[in-house]
Amino acid sequence: MKNLTTVLFDLDGTLLPINMQDFERVYFSLLTEAFKDIASPKEFMTQIGGAITTMVKNTEPRTNEEVFMTTLKNTVQDKFPLYEETFAHFYNHGFDGLRRAVQDTPAMRKATEILKTKGYDLVIATNPLFPRLAIEKRITWAGVKRSHFSYVTSFEENHYCKPNLEYYSEILETLGKSPEECLMVGNDALEDLAAGKLGLKTYLITDHLLNRHQVPIEADHVGSYDDFLQFAQTLPSLN
């Protein structure tokens, strides 16, 4: 691929082998359990669902953390300090229960090793809906070397969510890269392939393919974990 210097990877379902239905089921089960003494599951899911929706739709230059927390604070009002405390405890402790839903697939780990050895700049471009701690834990579960990635998107730093094109523009600006230099690798037909609209090349991973909105598949490459490993092996060295 001419001009390619940088590979952006989605995390859940891409670098981290996990069925997203299992991920969401276990995650929200653990989270509602953590908040059971504060709000009923139904009430809590309404509260957090509203904050997540506002964050995903945000187009203003405010961090995702700021948008989420401000929306939640306006909803729960005086209980907000308790919510903050419970979230912090959950991500430090309860979130680890999600690891049981993770599968072991070595192909993507091998692919990142190969690409790093060949001199490519590697980035984790996960949808920044989670605090940095939760993202770092999932990187560890994926078994990839954190030091191989020059940049990781996060709830605290980033201002937009997938599939907003501003999400990808912000990454490019931060990295100082042009779209033509970059390949986005992910398993979500809407969220990850949106990068193609800015001119990034795209690779759709099919093992845990998500296409909730049944959008047309418009990717430069489509393949399994093993296919991507072979693809990485064929790319030229930049060294």
Contacts in CASP RR format, 6 or more apart in sequence:
PFRMAT RR
TARGET T0000
AUTHOR 0000-0000-0000
METHOD contacts of the structure
MODEL  1
MKNLTTVLFDLDGTLLPINMQDFERVYFSLLTEAFKDIASPKEFMTQIGG
AITTMVKNTEPRTNEEVFMTTLKNTVQDKFPLYEETFAHFYNHGFDGLRR
AVQDTPAMRKATEILKTKGYDLVIATNPLFPRLAIEKRITWAGVKRSHFS
YVTSFEENHYCKPNLEYYSEILETLGKSPEECLMVGNDALEDLAAGKLGL
KTYLITDHLLNRHQVPIEADHVGSYDDFLQFAQTLPSLN
1 183 0 8 1.000
1 201 0 8 1.000
1 235 0 8 1.000
3 180 0 8 1.000
3 181 0 8 1.000
4 120 0 8 1.000
4 181 0 8 1.000
4 182 0 8 1.000
4 183 0 8 1.000
4 201 0 8 1.000
4 235 0 8 1.000
5 120 0 8 1.000
5 121 0 8 1.000
5 177 0 8 1.000
5 181 0 8 1.000
5 182 0 8 1.000
5 238 0 8 1.000
6 120 0 8 1.000
6 121 0 8 1.000
6 122 0 8 1.000
6 123 0 8 1.000
6 175 0 8 1.000
6 177 0 8 1.000
6 181 0 8 1.000
6 182 0 8 1.000
6 183 0 8 1.000
7 115 0 8 1.000
7 120 0 8 1.000
7 121 0 8 1.000
7 122 0 8 1.000
7 123 0 8 1.000
7 182 0 8 1.000
7 183 0 8 1.000
7 185 0 8 1.000
8 123 0 8 1.000
8 124 0 8 1.000
8 125 0 8 1.000
8 171 0 8 1.000
8 182 0 8 1.000
8 183 0 8 1.000
8 184 0 8 1.000
8 185 0 8 1.000
8 195 0 8 1.000
8 200 0 8 1.000
9 15 0 8 1.000
9 108 0 8 1.000
9 112 0 8 1.000
9 122 0 8 1.000
9 123 0 8 1.000
9 124 0 8 1.000
9 125 0 8 1.000
9 185 0 8 1.000
9 186 0 8 1.000
10 125 0 8 1.000
10 126 0 8 1.000
10 127 0 8 1.000
10 184 0 8 1.000
10 185 0 8 1.000
10 186 0 8 1.000
10 187 0 8 1.000
10 188 0 8 1.000
10 191 0 8 1.000
10 192 0 8 1.000
10 205 0 8 1.000
11 124 0 8 1.000
11 126 0 8 1.000
11 135 0 8 1.000
11 138 0 8 1.000
11 139 0 8 1.000
11 142 0 8 1.000
12 18 0 8 1.000
12 20 0 8 1.000
12 23 0 8 1.000
12 126 0 8 1.000
12 138 0 8 1.000
13 19 0 8 1.000
13 20 0 8 1.000
13 186 0 8 1.000
13 187 0 8 1.000
13 205 0 8 1.000
13 207 0 8 1.000
13 208 0 8 1.000
14 108 0 8 1.000
14 185 0 8 1.000
14 186 0 8 1.000
14 187 0 8 1.000
14 192 0 8 1.000
14 205 0 8 1.000
14 208 0 8 1.000
15 108 0 8 1.000
15 112 0 8 1.000
15 124 0 8 1.000
15 139 0 8 1.000
15 142 0 8 1.000
15 144 0 8 1.000
16 102 0 8 1.000
16 138 0 8 1.000
16 139 0 8 1.000
16 141 0 8 1.000
16 142 0 8 1.000
17 102 0 8 1.000
17 103 0 8 1.000
17 104 0 8 1.000
17 105 0 8 1.000
17 108 0 8 1.000
17 142 0 8 1.000
17 207 0 8 1.000
17 208 0 8 1.000
17 225 0 8 1.000
18 101 0 8 1.000
18 102 0 8 1.000
18 103 0 8 1.000
18 208 0 8 1.000
19 101 0 8 1.000
19 103 0 8 1.000
19 208 0 8 1.000
20 208 0 8 1.000
20 210 0 8 1.000
22 101 0 8 1.000
23 98 0 8 1.000
23 101 0 8 1.000
26 97 0 8 1.000
26 98 0 8 1.000
26 100 0 8 1.000
26 101 0 8 1.000
27 98 0 8 1.000
28 45 0 8 1.000
30 90 0 8 1.000
30 94 0 8 1.000
30 95 0 8 1.000
30 97 0 8 1.000
30 98 0 8 1.000
31 44 0 8 1.000
31 48 0 8 1.000
31 90 0 8 1.000
32 41 0 8 1.000
32 44 0 8 1.000
32 45 0 8 1.000
34 86 0 8 1.000
34 89 0 8 1.000
34 90 0 8 1.000
34 94 0 8 1.000
35 44 0 8 1.000
35 83 0 8 1.000
35 86 0 8 1.000
38 44 0 8 1.000
38 79 0 8 1.000
38 82 0 8 1.000
38 83 0 8 1.000
38 86 0 8 1.000
39 47 0 8 1.000
47 72 0 8 1.000
47 75 0 8 1.000
47 76 0 8 1.000
48 72 0 8 1.000
50 71 0 8 1.000
50 75 0 8 1.000
51 68 0 8 1.000
51 69 0 8 1.000
51 71 0 8 1.000
51 72 0 8 1.000
51 75 0 8 1.000
52 68 0 8 1.000
52 129 0 8 1.000
54 67 0 8 1.000
54 68 0 8 1.000
54 71 0 8 1.000
55 64 0 8 1.000
55 67 0 8 1.000
55 68 0 8 1.000
55 71 0 8 1.000
55 129 0 8 1.000
55 161 0 8 1.000
56 129 0 8 1.000
56 161 0 8 1.000
56 164 0 8 1.000
58 64 0 8 1.000
58 67 0 8 1.000
58 159 0 8 1.000
58 160 0 8 1.000
58 161 0 8 1.000
59 160 0 8 1.000
59 164 0 8 1.000
59 166 0 8 1.000
60 67 0 8 1.000
60 159 0 8 1.000
61 159 0 8 1.000
62 159 0 8 1.000
63 155 0 8 1.000
63 156 0 8 1.000
63 157 0 8 1.000
63 158 0 8 1.000
63 159 0 8 1.000
64 128 0 8 1.000
64 129 0 8 1.000
64 155 0 8 1.000
64 156 0 8 1.000
64 158 0 8 1.000
64 159 0 8 1.000
64 160 0 8 1.000
64 161 0 8 1.000
65 131 0 8 1.000
65 155 0 8 1.000
65 156 0 8 1.000
68 155 0 8 1.000
69 84 0 8 1.000
72 80 0 8 1.000
72 83 0 8 1.000
73 80 0 8 1.000
76 83 0 8 1.000
87 131 0 8 1.000
91 130 0 8 1.000
91 131 0 8 1.000
91 133 0 8 1.000
91 134 0 8 1.000
92 133 0 8 1.000
95 133 0 8 1.000
95 134 0 8 1.000
95 137 0 8 1.000
96 137 0 8 1.000
99 141 0 8 1.000
102 141 0 8 1.000
102 142 0 8 1.000
105 207 0 8 1.000
105 225 0 8 1.000
107 224 0 8 1.000
107 225 0 8 1.000
107 226 0 8 1.000
107 228 0 8 1.000
107 229 0 8 1.000
108 142 0 8 1.000
108 144 0 8 1.000
108 225 0 8 1.000
108 228 0 8 1.000
108 229 0 8 1.000
109 142 0 8 1.000
109 143 0 8 1.000
109 144 0 8 1.000
110 229 0 8 1.000
110 232 0 8 1.000
111 225 0 8 1.000
111 228 0 8 1.000
111 229 0 8 1.000
111 231 0 8 1.000
111 232 0 8 1.000
112 122 0 8 1.000
112 144 0 8 1.000
112 145 0 8 1.000
112 148 0 8 1.000
113 145 0 8 1.000
113 148 0 8 1.000
114 229 0 8 1.000
114 232 0 8 1.000
114 233 0 8 1.000
115 122 0 8 1.000
115 232 0 8 1.000
115 235 0 8 1.000
116 122 0 8 1.000
116 145 0 8 1.000
116 148 0 8 1.000
117 237 0 8 1.000
118 235 0 8 1.000
118 236 0 8 1.000
118 237 0 8 1.000
118 238 0 8 1.000
118 239 0 8 1.000
119 237 0 8 1.000
119 238 0 8 1.000
119 239 0 8 1.000
120 235 0 8 1.000
120 238 0 8 1.000
121 150 0 8 1.000
121 175 0 8 1.000
121 177 0 8 1.000
122 148 0 8 1.000
122 149 0 8 1.000
122 150 0 8 1.000
123 149 0 8 1.000
123 150 0 8 1.000
123 151 0 8 1.000
123 152 0 8 1.000
123 171 0 8 1.000
123 175 0 8 1.000
124 135 0 8 1.000
124 139 0 8 1.000
124 149 0 8 1.000
124 151 0 8 1.000
124 152 0 8 1.000
124 153 0 8 1.000
125 153 0 8 1.000
125 168 0 8 1.000
125 171 0 8 1.000
125 184 0 8 1.000
126 135 0 8 1.000
126 138 0 8 1.000
126 152 0 8 1.000
126 153 0 8 1.000
127 153 0 8 1.000
127 161 0 8 1.000
127 162 0 8 1.000
127 167 0 8 1.000
127 191 0 8 1.000
128 135 0 8 1.000
128 153 0 8 1.000
128 154 0 8 1.000
128 155 0 8 1.000
128 157 0 8 1.000
128 158 0 8 1.000
128 161 0 8 1.000
128 167 0 8 1.000
129 155 0 8 1.000
129 161 0 8 1.000
130 138 0 8 1.000
130 154 0 8 1.000
130 155 0 8 1.000
131 154 0 8 1.000
131 155 0 8 1.000
131 156 0 8 1.000
132 152 0 8 1.000
132 154 0 8 1.000
132 155 0 8 1.000
132 156 0 8 1.000
132 157 0 8 1.000
135 152 0 8 1.000
135 153 0 8 1.000
135 154 0 8 1.000
135 155 0 8 1.000
136 146 0 8 1.000
136 152 0 8 1.000
139 146 0 8 1.000
139 149 0 8 1.000
139 152 0 8 1.000
140 146 0 8 1.000
150 175 0 8 1.000
151 171 0 8 1.000
151 174 0 8 1.000
151 175 0 8 1.000
153 167 0 8 1.000
153 171 0 8 1.000
158 167 0 8 1.000
158 170 0 8 1.000
159 166 0 8 1.000
159 170 0 8 1.000
160 166 0 8 1.000
160 167 0 8 1.000
160 170 0 8 1.000
161 167 0 8 1.000
162 188 0 8 1.000
162 190 0 8 1.000
162 191 0 8 1.000
162 192 0 8 1.000
162 194 0 8 1.000
163 190 0 8 1.000
163 191 0 8 1.000
163 194 0 8 1.000
164 194 0 8 1.000
165 194 0 8 1.000
165 197 0 8 1.000
165 198 0 8 1.000
168 184 0 8 1.000
168 194 0 8 1.000
168 195 0 8 1.000
168 198 0 8 1.000
168 200 0 8 1.000
169 198 0 8 1.000
172 178 0 8 1.000
172 179 0 8 1.000
172 182 0 8 1.000
172 198 0 8 1.000
179 196 0 8 1.000
179 198 0 8 1.000
179 199 0 8 1.000
179 200 0 8 1.000
180 199 0 8 1.000
182 195 0 8 1.000
182 200 0 8 1.000
182 201 0 8 1.000
183 200 0 8 1.000
183 201 0 8 1.000
183 202 0 8 1.000
183 203 0 8 1.000
183 220 0 8 1.000
184 192 0 8 1.000
184 193 0 8 1.000
184 195 0 8 1.000
184 196 0 8 1.000
184 200 0 8 1.000
184 201 0 8 1.000
184 202 0 8 1.000
184 203 0 8 1.000
185 192 0 8 1.000
185 202 0 8 1.000
185 203 0 8 1.000
185 205 0 8 1.000
185 228 0 8 1.000
186 192 0 8 1.000
186 202 0 8 1.000
186 203 0 8 1.000
186 204 0 8 1.000
186 205 0 8 1.000
187 204 0 8 1.000
187 205 0 8 1.000
187 206 0 8 1.000
187 207 0 8 1.000
187 208 0 8 1.000
187 209 0 8 1.000
187 210 0 8 1.000
188 210 0 8 1.000
188 211 0 8 1.000
189 204 0 8 1.000
189 209 0 8 1.000
189 210 0 8 1.000
189 211 0 8 1.000
189 213 0 8 1.000
189 215 0 8 1.000
189 217 0 8 1.000
189 219 0 8 1.000
190 210 0 8 1.000
190 211 0 8 1.000
190 212 0 8 1.000
190 213 0 8 1.000
190 215 0 8 1.000
191 210 0 8 1.000
192 202 0 8 1.000
192 204 0 8 1.000
193 202 0 8 1.000
193 204 0 8 1.000
193 215 0 8 1.000
193 217 0 8 1.000
193 218 0 8 1.000
193 219 0 8 1.000
195 202 0 8 1.000
196 202 0 8 1.000
196 218 0 8 1.000
201 220 0 8 1.000
201 221 0 8 1.000
202 218 0 8 1.000
202 219 0 8 1.000
202 220 0 8 1.000
202 221 0 8 1.000
203 219 0 8 1.000
203 220 0 8 1.000
203 221 0 8 1.000
203 222 0 8 1.000
203 223 0 8 1.000
203 228 0 8 1.000
203 231 0 8 1.000
204 217 0 8 1.000
204 219 0 8 1.000
204 221 0 8 1.000
204 222 0 8 1.000
204 223 0 8 1.000
205 223 0 8 1.000
205 224 0 8 1.000
205 225 0 8 1.000
205 228 0 8 1.000
206 222 0 8 1.000
206 223 0 8 1.000
206 224 0 8 1.000
207 224 0 8 1.000
207 225 0 8 1.000
211 217 0 8 1.000
221 231 0 8 1.000
END
